[in-house]
Amino acid sequence: MARSTHTVTNQPPPLVGYDVFTSDHVLTSAVERHLDPALHDEALGDLSALGQASGSAQVQEWGVQADENPPRLRTHDRHGHRVDEVEFHPAWHRLLGKGVAAGLTSAWVRPGGHVRRAAAFLVWTQVDAGNLCPQSMTHAAVPALRTDPELAAEWEPRLTSMVYDRELRPAHLKAGSLFGMAMTEKQGGSDVRANTTAARPLTQDGAYELTGHKWFCSAPMSDGFLVLAQAPDGLTCFLVPRVLEDGARNVFRLQRLKDKLGNRSNASGEVEFEGTWARGVGEEGRGVRTIIDMVAATRLDCVLGSAGLMRQAVAQAVHHCTHREAFGAKLAEKPLMRNVLADLALESEAATTLALRLAAAYDDGGEQERALLRIAVPAAKYWVTKRCAGVTVEAAECLGGNGYVEESGLPRLVREAPLNSIWEGAGNIQALDVLRALQREPEALHAYLQEVGRARGADHRLDGAIKNLLTELADLEGIEGRARRLAERLALVLQGSLLVRFAPPEVADAFCASRLAGDAGTAFGTLPHTLAHASIVNRARPA
């Protein structure tokens, strides 16, 4: 007769079977705030359906399966023919299909599309961040293609389709297409003007032949790619289809897939071009100008992705501490743990609130909103993505030893957390981009100051932070060496202004005290003890 050594008690239940969207009070409020009320019923219904799927045991298992079974490169078929294909676990295709169907690539053609997509992106990230990469590239390719109306008319309906078609065949035969991106090379990295891939014009109008390599190719299984190469008149953007119109495979030689720290479900590769057919996008020599709007869109996705990771980490930590008892009480009721959870929740709320505000600026599309994006996107990308790693690690610590075990899900978040800070331009690139906006586009700073000025007078600590920021901006000495400091302050002041306007008073009070007035330590869990920690934690608790 089998004997039991113990009874399992005091273990929190799994966080499954819940609506990831509606249980996030910060996200739902932001969507309602920024979306036309006429769209509320439809949008909130769609997002709740996606939230329920995201919180289901089945879809969460798909995320685990996709992560545990990374893609494999198959360069040749069994007869020795070159095929250069990437094979994925079935769970990857299920996730990608649901994401596309949820509108993650169709923001440009839907009313309120950017806010709706931003919320969906933040929700779906909490299942598996890897499948968001091809959806981000596809979404971001649209503004680049719009520099060429003929190309846009051909490709935009495919990229904004809500149908995922995984088959590798000519794009005109598919119900929907995905795009990847191949910009950087071994010798230059973010300095794309050092690229050596050459583009030779062909007799066919607008057609070129590429020869060279790319060190990082995002989503190498896609139907098309935006590529930078050196044309006769300088660095130029090109569209490289994976399969040509006659059904022949374009020359797209995948050398290997990157063995990455996180983002395991997604493929990132190295590719070589040798006589690869391409179509020019935009003017020759204006490649960076052509792709700049694409880069801005992917950078906002980095902010959204980090906000999603932080939200899931905080949700797991609060859920665990709500159910777990230690030393005679629930962990969430212990003053010190409550301080930690409240501090984490503040960071998550500030990230989500800022990310949705920037998405709303895309939907507005006005001149002032575009100017605000020019400075706010790189500042947000710099700051929010950097905060993500610290939040996920601290959240894992809230689970104790269980948080270091793969089954908890926290290690996957920890591995994923640094990615958005590195991709699409690492920290220094973002900080220098902020400087460029400040120095070359005075309308960007004007738009920023108007935005934060809407909260002026509501909190003396915010007013002081704005004043100190203006003092910093007036001093140009050694400004490049202070670029990170400026980017950080710009992001924090903007977050503070939004929370003062839209968050509950206890949240705004805690943020202004700790992030703007400096009344906190450098580690999480060092908020002033007089703040409303319990209320902040309750707001972050997943239903």
C-alpha atoms as one frame of an Amber mdcrd trajectory, in Angstrom:
protein
   0.000   0.000   0.000   1.407   3.377  -1.067   2.039   5.747   1.809   1.837
   9.524   1.604   4.787  11.412   3.039   2.954  14.719   3.242  -0.053  16.793
   2.200   0.516  19.581  -0.297  -0.702  22.850   1.194   0.023  26.561   0.962
   0.825  26.423  -2.751  -0.837  29.163  -4.853  -3.108  27.914  -7.641  -1.917
  28.429 -11.228  -2.822  31.790 -12.710  -4.977  30.399 -15.532  -8.577  30.655
 -16.636  -8.753  34.442 -16.422  -9.151  37.352 -18.824  -5.711  38.938 -19.222
  -7.256  42.103 -20.668 -10.220  42.876 -18.416  -8.272  41.953 -15.274  -5.749
  44.678 -16.125  -7.427  47.839 -14.848  -4.660  50.087 -16.150  -4.905  48.737
 -19.691  -8.695  48.729 -19.910  -8.844  52.311 -18.625  -6.253  53.418 -21.185
  -8.164  51.832 -24.058 -11.420  53.470 -22.949  -9.640  56.805 -22.532  -7.970
  56.900 -25.936 -10.530  55.156 -28.129 -13.565  56.774 -29.725 -16.575  55.790
 -27.575 -18.327  54.588 -30.721 -15.671  51.856 -30.965 -15.781  50.779 -27.322
 -18.220  47.881 -27.572 -16.512  46.234 -30.522 -12.942  46.890 -29.382 -13.457
  45.923 -25.750 -15.268  42.770 -26.837 -12.442  41.785 -29.196  -9.788  42.506
 -26.587 -11.667  40.558 -23.916 -11.894  37.568 -26.257  -8.140  37.763 -26.819
  -7.605  38.228 -23.074  -9.632  35.115 -22.292  -7.663  33.128 -24.831  -4.388
  34.474 -23.401  -5.357  33.424 -19.897  -6.548  29.955 -20.900  -4.554  26.883
 -19.957  -4.468  25.710 -23.578  -3.003  28.907 -25.055  -0.528  29.269 -22.212
   0.616  25.730 -22.990   1.117  26.740 -26.622   3.447  29.474 -25.398   5.471
  26.973 -23.366   5.616  24.520 -26.269   6.773  27.182 -28.730   9.501  28.294
 -26.326  10.678  24.766 -25.516  10.787  23.729 -29.183  12.725  26.470 -30.963
  12.821  26.758 -34.770  15.204  24.670 -36.843  17.024  25.654 -40.016  16.737
  23.310 -42.994  19.135  24.476 -45.698  18.660  21.550 -48.136  16.033  18.980
 -48.974  16.797  15.238 -48.992  17.925  15.406 -52.619  20.485  18.103 -51.909
  18.535  21.041 -53.331  18.916  24.309 -51.475  15.635  25.285 -49.760  16.624
  27.610 -46.879  13.527  27.006 -44.791  12.827  27.460 -41.088  10.684  24.819
 -39.399   8.543  25.657 -36.371   6.608  23.732 -33.765   2.839  23.645 -34.483
   2.233  25.792 -31.383   4.123  28.648 -33.062   1.770  28.611 -36.035  -1.261
  28.524 -33.745   0.002  31.563 -31.835   0.901  33.466 -34.974  -2.467  32.687
 -36.527  -4.398  33.968 -33.518  -2.253  37.088 -33.315  -2.804  38.013 -36.962
  -6.536  37.294 -36.628  -6.636  39.605 -33.597  -5.455  42.537 -35.714  -1.803
  42.696 -34.737  -0.837  43.519 -38.326  -3.880  45.576 -39.376  -3.656  48.763
 -37.305  -3.118  51.031 -40.308  -6.500  50.189 -41.883  -8.803  49.999 -38.821
 -10.489  52.870 -36.942  -8.611  53.347 -33.685  -6.323  50.649 -34.989  -3.155
  51.632 -33.161  -4.705  51.768 -29.688  -6.567  48.510 -30.306  -3.428  46.856
 -31.606  -1.286  48.219 -28.766  -3.606  46.697 -26.175  -3.703  43.397 -28.056
   0.092  43.425 -28.407   0.493  43.969 -24.665  -1.942  41.130 -23.901  -0.544
  38.632 -26.407   3.046  39.271 -25.284   2.083  37.663 -21.982   1.573  34.320
 -23.738   4.748  34.275 -25.834   6.776  37.279 -26.908   8.550  35.505 -29.755
   5.613  35.327 -32.161   5.187  39.107 -31.891   8.436  39.708 -33.823   7.142
  38.882 -37.332   3.884  40.666 -36.514   5.818  43.748 -35.441   7.952  43.740
 -38.587   4.874  43.307 -40.774   3.021  46.136 -39.049   6.016  48.456 -39.229
   6.743  47.797 -42.920   3.578  49.602 -44.024   4.798  53.220 -43.585   8.040
  52.391 -45.397   6.170  50.889 -48.343   3.903  53.937 -48.497   6.859  55.968
 -49.765   6.209  54.104 -53.038   2.456  54.226 -53.829   2.715  51.458 -56.414
   4.405  49.067 -53.986   2.014  50.034 -51.206  -1.003  49.304 -53.404   0.394
  45.858 -54.157   1.647  44.823 -50.730  -0.326  46.719 -48.086  -3.520  44.629
 -48.432  -1.428  41.491 -47.897   0.385  42.845 -44.851  -2.759  44.186 -43.188
  -4.747  41.005 -43.812  -6.136  39.251 -40.735  -5.368  35.854 -42.264  -2.160
  33.968 -41.496  -0.973  31.941 -44.485   2.109  29.911 -43.568   2.797  28.463
 -47.023   5.914  29.574 -48.901   4.602  30.611 -52.312   4.261  33.767 -54.433
   2.737  36.545 -52.361   0.020  37.312 -54.928  -1.369  33.807 -54.361  -1.601
  34.192 -50.580  -4.426  35.416 -48.349  -1.959  37.298 -46.184   1.773  37.978
 -45.997   4.349  38.622 -43.295   7.467  40.777 -43.516  10.894  40.570 -41.952
  13.747  43.020 -41.837  17.469  42.731 -42.629  19.403  45.929 -41.981  22.604
  45.361 -40.029  25.900  43.761 -41.027  28.908  42.336 -39.217  31.159  45.350
 -39.622  28.659  48.096 -38.778  25.812  46.964 -36.536  23.614  49.991 -35.847
  25.886  52.111 -38.068  24.027  51.042 -41.209  25.877  53.556 -43.348  28.852
  51.195 -43.024  26.883  48.499 -44.887  28.679  46.892 -47.815  25.866  44.869
 -49.415  25.777  46.109 -53.004  22.729  46.728 -55.200  23.237  46.636 -58.970
  20.446  48.113 -61.110  18.858  45.755 -63.642  17.247  46.654 -66.950  13.790
  46.115 -65.444  12.524  49.418 -64.035  13.074  49.612 -60.268  14.699  46.179
 -60.066  18.124  45.449 -58.589  20.433  42.530 -57.883  21.836  42.304 -54.345
  25.170  40.815 -53.301  26.272  40.754 -49.689  25.192  39.614 -46.244  23.114
  40.536 -43.208  24.275  39.651 -39.706  20.789  39.911 -38.224  17.717  39.028
 -40.242  14.483  39.250 -38.267  11.753  36.698 -39.028  13.662  34.899 -41.825
  10.643  32.714 -42.702   8.648  35.730 -43.924   7.258  36.414 -47.404   9.216
  39.596 -47.921  11.960  41.680 -46.331  13.009  45.293 -46.169  16.762  45.413
 -46.730  19.349  48.212 -46.798  22.046  48.060 -49.463  24.439  50.379 -51.272
  23.043  51.462 -54.646  24.973  53.706 -57.078  23.613  56.842 -55.353  24.090
  55.564 -51.811  22.332  53.581 -49.095  18.881  52.581 -50.296  15.928  50.560
 -49.037  14.838  47.463 -50.976  12.008  44.961 -50.917  13.248  41.381 -51.237
  10.469  38.856 -51.891  11.127  35.345 -50.590   9.435  33.752 -53.596   9.374
  35.384 -57.018   6.175  35.871 -59.013   6.876  32.844 -61.220   7.143  30.592
 -58.175  10.933  30.337 -58.145  12.732  30.805 -54.832  14.680  34.042 -54.605
  18.331  33.668 -53.583  18.091  33.931 -49.810  20.810  31.804 -48.262  20.284
  31.300 -44.571  23.644  30.568 -42.955  22.470  29.811 -39.430  19.919  30.791
 -36.797  21.023  32.774 -33.775  21.190  30.913 -30.458  19.605  33.623 -28.310
  19.308  34.161 -24.569  15.522  34.482 -24.800  12.926  34.905 -27.529  13.500
  31.209 -28.172  10.334  30.540 -30.153  11.252  33.124 -32.788  13.877  32.743
 -35.493  16.616  35.313 -36.076  19.160  34.449 -38.726  22.184  35.324 -40.802
  21.554  35.569 -44.529  23.633  35.984 -47.668  22.533  37.484 -50.977  24.140
  36.440 -54.257  22.277  37.729 -57.254  19.162  38.225 -55.142  16.312  40.014
 -56.913  15.050  43.153 -55.159  12.810  46.105 -55.825  13.844  49.606 -54.769
  11.719  51.346 -52.134  11.932  55.134 -52.056  14.687  57.195 -53.613  18.227
  55.928 -54.105  20.506  57.209 -51.375  17.560  57.873 -49.043  17.419  54.463
 -47.383  17.549  55.687 -43.797  14.871  58.303 -44.498  12.678  55.613 -46.090
  12.841  53.235 -43.133  12.760  55.797 -40.318   9.003  55.465 -39.776   9.341
  51.692 -39.779  12.021  51.908 -37.110   9.853  54.215 -34.991   6.971  51.740
 -35.176   9.131  48.802 -34.116  10.560  50.870 -31.259   7.066  51.540 -29.946
   6.500  47.782 -30.134   9.581  47.346 -27.943   7.923  49.606 -25.370   4.665
  47.647 -25.651   6.475  44.330 -25.390   8.332  45.401 -22.266   5.100  46.723
 -20.750   3.495  43.343 -21.437   6.347  41.418 -19.858   6.270  43.664 -16.784
   2.517  43.281 -16.449   2.747  39.490 -16.541   5.636  39.461 -14.059   3.726
  41.714 -11.659   0.525  39.707 -12.085   2.357  36.483 -11.230   4.073  38.048
  -8.218   0.902  39.596  -6.807  -1.063  36.398  -7.442   1.539  34.285  -5.654
   1.795  36.610  -2.668  -1.979  36.889  -2.384  -2.278  33.127  -1.864   0.997
  32.219  -0.160   1.244  32.385   3.630   4.426  32.864   5.631   5.062  33.702
   9.263   1.380  33.799  10.113  -0.096  35.887   7.289  -0.451  36.178   3.531
   2.728  37.471   1.944   0.848  40.331   0.299  -0.207  41.530   3.748   3.347
  41.758   5.041   4.450  45.419   5.020   7.817  44.817   3.392   6.511  42.509
   0.659   3.629  44.899   0.074   6.188  47.664  -0.490   7.973  45.531  -3.083
   4.755  44.626  -4.897   3.533  48.229  -4.889   6.844  49.441  -6.316   6.701
  46.838  -9.092   3.078  47.713  -9.811   3.998  51.396 -10.136   6.608  50.583
 -12.758   4.186  48.421 -14.700   1.391  50.998 -14.612   3.684  53.801 -15.739
   4.929  51.703 -18.667   1.444  50.716 -19.835   0.059  54.230 -19.491   2.908
  55.723 -21.528   2.794  53.028 -24.222  -0.945  53.486 -24.845  -0.574  57.268
 -24.967   1.999  56.909 -27.738  -0.224  54.484 -29.633  -3.026  57.049 -29.427
  -0.698  59.626 -30.994  -0.375  57.336 -34.021  -4.158  57.146 -34.344  -4.470
  60.929 -34.089  -1.843  61.488 -36.774  -1.834  65.269 -36.349   1.268  67.386
 -36.755   1.716  67.969 -33.030   1.206  64.308 -32.198   3.794  63.306 -34.796
   6.222  65.808 -33.263   5.571  64.341 -29.804   6.321  60.834 -31.107   9.642
  62.012 -32.507  11.008  62.665 -29.020   8.781  60.475 -26.840   9.283  57.174
 -28.680  13.097  57.001 -28.321  12.875  58.282 -24.737  10.249  55.661 -23.871
  12.141  52.949 -25.715  15.282  53.872 -23.781  13.674  53.933 -20.340  10.807
  51.433 -20.304  12.797  48.618 -21.895  15.615  49.105 -19.395  13.240  48.876
 -16.440  11.858  45.580 -17.659  14.812  43.402 -16.634  14.803  44.677 -13.064
  11.048  44.195 -12.733  11.082  40.595 -13.957  13.985  39.606 -11.708  12.376
  41.203  -8.644   9.055  39.546  -9.473  10.782  36.166  -9.674  12.285  36.833
  -6.254   8.771  37.361  -4.870   8.129  33.681  -5.622  11.262  32.613  -3.772
  12.908  29.459  -5.064   9.811  28.658  -7.130  10.494  31.757  -9.213  13.826
  30.295 -10.297  12.171  27.123 -11.588  11.119  26.958 -15.242   7.617  25.713
 -14.473   6.775  29.007 -12.773   7.142  30.876 -16.081   9.248  33.607 -14.488
  12.607  32.428 -15.925  11.177  32.778 -19.439  10.189  36.371 -18.642  13.637
  37.063 -17.162  15.380  35.761 -20.300  13.091  37.776 -22.544  13.371  41.011
 -20.562  16.683  42.419 -21.942  15.718  41.905 -25.571  13.658  45.026 -26.218
  16.418  47.210 -24.790  18.914  45.753 -27.268  16.874  45.311 -30.457  15.864
  48.197 -32.711  18.719  50.304 -31.390  20.248  49.807 -27.948  20.272  52.392
 -25.167  22.920  54.745 -26.540  21.247  54.811 -29.960  17.941  55.833 -28.366
  19.543  58.494 -26.174  21.390  59.992 -29.139  18.177  59.936 -31.157  16.544
  61.973 -28.397  19.383  64.499 -28.743  18.909  64.686 -32.502  15.221  65.429
 -32.035  16.029  68.135 -29.473  18.667  69.757 -31.668  17.083  69.479 -35.118
  13.342  69.514 -34.495  12.292  72.251 -32.056   8.651  71.365 -32.674   9.297
  68.004 -30.966  10.328  69.637 -27.689   7.434  72.064 -27.990   4.964  69.195
 -28.377   6.527  67.376 -25.434   6.345  70.424 -23.154   2.742  71.023 -24.136
   1.920  67.408 -23.271   3.533  67.424 -19.816   2.244  70.949 -19.232  -1.307
  69.636 -19.182  -0.584  68.305 -15.690   1.248  71.372 -14.429  -0.013  72.619
 -11.085  -1.511  69.267 -10.058   1.544  68.068  -8.102   4.423  70.194  -6.847
   6.925  67.370  -7.351   5.976  67.079 -11.016   6.247  70.852 -11.382   9.718
  70.707  -9.846  10.759  67.886 -12.159   9.619  69.867 -15.216  11.571  72.897
 -14.005  14.711  70.808 -13.438  14.325  69.247 -16.885  14.158  72.663 -18.512
  17.325  73.656 -16.659  19.079  70.542 -17.997  17.911  71.274 -21.528  19.201
  74.867 -21.338  22.740  73.645 -20.621  24.331  72.329 -23.833  27.794  71.707
 -22.372  28.728  68.025 -22.552  25.240  67.201 -23.743  26.205  63.991 -25.558
  27.676  62.577 -22.370  24.409  63.447 -20.607  22.157  61.938 -23.282  21.089
  58.955 -21.198  20.301  61.167 -18.241  18.165  63.407 -20.442  16.308  60.491
 -22.032  15.561  59.080 -18.585  14.274  62.385 -17.248  12.140  63.002 -20.321
  10.524  59.576 -19.955   9.961  59.884 -16.205   8.444  63.366 -16.410   6.130
  62.233 -19.207   5.079  59.161 -17.217   4.519  61.302 -14.141   2.378  63.795
 -16.025   0.177  61.028 -17.428  -0.275  59.352 -14.046  -1.121  62.655 -12.376
  -3.827  63.189 -14.981  -5.237  59.686 -15.296  -4.218  57.358 -12.440  -5.805
  57.132  -8.986  -4.335  59.705  -6.574  -2.456  57.086  -4.545  -0.659  55.842
  -7.689   0.292  59.336  -8.857   1.408  60.256  -5.334   3.669  57.217  -5.062
   5.170  57.757  -8.511   5.895  61.438  -7.964   7.405  60.762  -4.545   9.659
  57.907  -5.633  10.496  58.637  -9.277  10.414  62.433  -9.444  11.218  63.626
  -5.912  13.774  60.876  -5.240  12.136  59.623  -2.029  13.084  55.983  -2.600
  16.144  53.781  -2.807  17.681  52.241  -5.901  16.128  48.790  -5.356  12.447
  47.920  -5.640  10.623  47.867  -2.319  12.029  51.140  -1.003   8.940  53.353
  -1.323   8.158  55.683   1.573   6.225  53.723   4.172   3.532  56.392   4.383
   2.189  55.694   0.862  -0.958  53.669   0.098   0.857  50.428  -0.721  -2.149
  48.153  -0.225  -4.351  50.126  -2.623  -1.662  50.074  -5.318  -1.195  46.305
  -4.947  -4.947  45.647  -5.057  -5.168  47.611  -8.314  -2.504  45.359  -9.847
  -4.073  42.081  -8.698  -5.287  39.936 -11.627  -8.933  38.989 -11.191
